[in-house]
């Protein structure tokens, strides 16, 4: 296995949803790379396609009504979209894990934590191997033995995610836990199978600030302990600044800017990223000085032509409505999809690469 | 402040019964709001901050008597609301309106925007016919929507637009006080900024007074002049907004302040991590409600006695045994 190759590479992914109102072009050419050890924050507002991008990796997008019309999703060099369902099951069980926003709906209320965790751990160990049909089976652990071992693993995992008295608490039902504790249980389940990739979809959005701080700290610790690669989906830029080393900003079905966390926060290039950062009330803002982004998010049923941000963009050029801008390198670890930085874009883009950052520097 | 407060809340309590056992007898009480006193002055924005279960929403609703208080007094413009009969109360309510958190469930899906905004004016018999329509049109333009929007139904609008409709409805009766219950927490950042700016503009223009309930300290810092922090039904600290952010004294305020993620990768301040979660303490527990989670040194008094809300500096109120009156900065952490 090549350790330097990216763990996940999404190339020009295009996803349509067939709805009664027409075809919603939800993803329009998403490019995203996760190197091993990355904690990548995928940021964007409601409906920008961040969850769909993430779900394309374990191939969990409901198709139909969804339809992947183009693109490639590579997980550890293997083409996810070309695999059979059985191969996919195996890959999901052994190498990927997901955590969702609402911990309450993701635990089954009628089973104890023990039953759910043991089942999850056993399923991660995979379908019974062929050995179990041969005389060697006598040497393998019996199902009862397997469950006992899985239970031990579960208790150990609960302890590591900070559940007090795990031997006792494992017999509880989900409703006996608070929101933060349920999220810890789900995190324990997710990392119990020792996955390579952890996809966390708004894992702290439903939690209080002080609990969020606890979960984020736990998260950081687990990332190091288990050598995880994480795709963290969130709309909270504060969470990204605290947790991630890289950021990808999505707008209306595309990654518009990506880079390491410092360059994105300190030196945002795309007008949307700049607007997003300026829309957050921080300690520098005085009353009435906050700048929102005018307008609202476009509908994927009738998106604007060209760069989908151009109707809301304060720097829109004549070329912007014509064709979506290409991804342009802005530095060693920073890329942006915006014509402002194209030295010779298609007709109409008059900006020089040297002038453009200065032009935006005034505005920010 | 020497001015006459617009709203004065005096030792307000709201308890909910816990029923159980045979015949569903009352077997206990949840003290959602317990002995809370504060004042809101004309033209200011007072922020109410707290985590879920702190009682901030209950307090907001009880202040308008949308929930009947268990005890205490609510003075609005010097007049006690607690004893008023329903018809008298309704007249007063014209001056105090509420904007709700969820713009998806707080608008009637079967009414057109025109009817939604006009409804308070009709109920209070303010106007009808042509003048009513003119007023509705004025309101809808004031909140940044278009006249054409008047004939549509709520489902045709985005979250931010719906919240604008909710604000237009709340403004219809020209209230003096607006209780805003998490008005932007269901919205995206860019839309949140638009709504916050609208609220700031409206406050300046119409001289409104806000009671702004939120769990988002960033939003509170932007909108409010003074902030009250609640923990399990009590105000633990009340101070001007700069004081709360620069020199908080209560250990809970300090912890919450440090738990707030700033959108700046370099702002890695020392994190005061709170153990445990907001948990209702046994009603018989005599001590400070925050004591079980308090990271500051615990002295016996924390377990034995509930600290009263005391003014430690002009305008700065703290309920903590570790903070002595008159002390500036430093905070209760590490003391005692």
HADDOCK unambig.tbl for C-alpha pairs under 7 A between the chains (distance, minus, plus):
assign (segid A and resid 45 and name CA) (segid B and resid 188 and name CA) 5.91 0.50 0.50
assign (segid A and resid 46 and name CA) (segid B and resid 188 and name CA) 6.79 0.50 0.50
assign (segid A and resid 208 and name CA) (segid B and resid 51 and name CA) 5.80 0.50 0.50
assign (segid A and resid 208 and name CA) (segid B and resid 52 and name CA) 6.73 0.50 0.50
assign (segid A and resid 209 and name CA) (segid B and resid 259 and name CA) 6.23 0.50 0.50
assign (segid A and resid 209 and name CA) (segid B and resid 260 and name CA) 6.45 0.50 0.50
assign (segid A and resid 210 and name CA) (segid B and resid 256 and name CA) 6.21 0.50 0.50
assign (segid A and resid 210 and name CA) (segid B and resid 259 and name CA) 5.70 0.50 0.50
assign (segid A and resid 210 and name CA) (segid B and resid 274 and name CA) 6.46 0.50 0.50
assign (segid A and resid 211 and name CA) (segid B and resid 277 and name CA) 6.98 0.50 0.50
assign (segid A and resid 213 and name CA) (segid B and resid 259 and name CA) 5.50 0.50 0.50
assign (segid A and resid 214 and name CA) (segid B and resid 273 and name CA) 6.81 0.50 0.50
assign (segid A and resid 237 and name CA) (segid B and resid 263 and name CA) 5.35 0.50 0.50
assign (segid A and resid 238 and name CA) (segid B and resid 261 and name CA) 4.44 0.50 0.50
assign (segid A and resid 238 and name CA) (segid B and resid 262 and name CA) 4.65 0.50 0.50
assign (segid A and resid 238 and name CA) (segid B and resid 263 and name CA) 3.97 0.50 0.50
assign (segid A and resid 238 and name CA) (segid B and resid 264 and name CA) 6.94 0.50 0.50
assign (segid A and resid 239 and name CA) (segid B and resid 261 and name CA) 5.78 0.50 0.50
assign (segid A and resid 241 and name CA) (segid B and resid 263 and name CA) 5.53 0.50 0.50
assign (segid A and resid 241 and name CA) (segid B and resid 264 and name CA) 5.60 0.50 0.50
assign (segid A and resid 241 and name CA) (segid B and resid 265 and name CA) 4.50 0.50 0.50
assign (segid A and resid 242 and name CA) (segid B and resid 261 and name CA) 6.63 0.50 0.50
assign (segid A and resid 242 and name CA) (segid B and resid 265 and name CA) 6.12 0.50 0.50
assign (segid A and resid 261 and name CA) (segid B and resid 265 and name CA) 6.97 0.50 0.50
assign (segid A and resid 262 and name CA) (segid B and resid 265 and name CA) 6.24 0.50 0.50
assign (segid A and resid 265 and name CA) (segid B and resid 264 and name CA) 6.48 0.50 0.50
assign (segid A and resid 276 and name CA) (segid B and resid 189 and name CA) 6.90 0.50 0.50
assign (segid A and resid 276 and name CA) (segid B and resid 190 and name CA) 6.15 0.50 0.50
assign (segid A and resid 279 and name CA) (segid B and resid 189 and name CA) 6.28 0.50 0.50
assign (segid A and resid 279 and name CA) (segid B and resid 190 and name CA) 5.52 0.50 0.50
assign (segid A and resid 279 and name CA) (segid B and resid 193 and name CA) 5.40 0.50 0.50
assign (segid A and resid 280 and name CA) (segid B and resid 189 and name CA) 6.58 0.50 0.50
assign (segid A and resid 281 and name CA) (segid B and resid 218 and name CA) 5.50 0.50 0.50
assign (segid A and resid 281 and name CA) (segid B and resid 219 and name CA) 6.10 0.50 0.50
assign (segid A and resid 281 and name CA) (segid B and resid 222 and name CA) 6.07 0.50 0.50
assign (segid A and resid 282 and name CA) (segid B and resid 218 and name CA) 6.09 0.50 0.50
assign (segid A and resid 285 and name CA) (segid B and resid 222 and name CA) 6.65 0.50 0.50
assign (segid A and resid 286 and name CA) (segid B and resid 222 and name CA) 6.40 0.50 0.50
assign (segid A and resid 287 and name CA) (segid B and resid 200 and name CA) 6.99 0.50 0.50
assign (segid A and resid 287 and name CA) (segid B and resid 222 and name CA) 5.70 0.50 0.50
assign (segid A and resid 287 and name CA) (segid B and resid 223 and name CA) 6.22 0.50 0.50
assign (segid A and resid 288 and name CA) (segid B and resid 197 and name CA) 5.73 0.50 0.50
assign (segid A and resid 288 and name CA) (segid B and resid 200 and name CA) 5.95 0.50 0.50
assign (segid A and resid 290 and name CA) (segid B and resid 193 and name CA) 6.37 0.50 0.50
assign (segid A and resid 290 and name CA) (segid B and resid 197 and name CA) 6.73 0.50 0.50
assign (segid A and resid 291 and name CA) (segid B and resid 193 and name CA) 6.41 0.50 0.50
assign (segid A and resid 292 and name CA) (segid B and resid 190 and name CA) 5.04 0.50 0.50
assign (segid A and resid 292 and name CA) (segid B and resid 191 and name CA) 6.57 0.50 0.50
assign (segid A and resid 292 and name CA) (segid B and resid 193 and name CA) 4.66 0.50 0.50
assign (segid A and resid 292 and name CA) (segid B and resid 194 and name CA) 5.06 0.50 0.50
assign (segid A and resid 293 and name CA) (segid B and resid 190 and name CA) 5.30 0.50 0.50
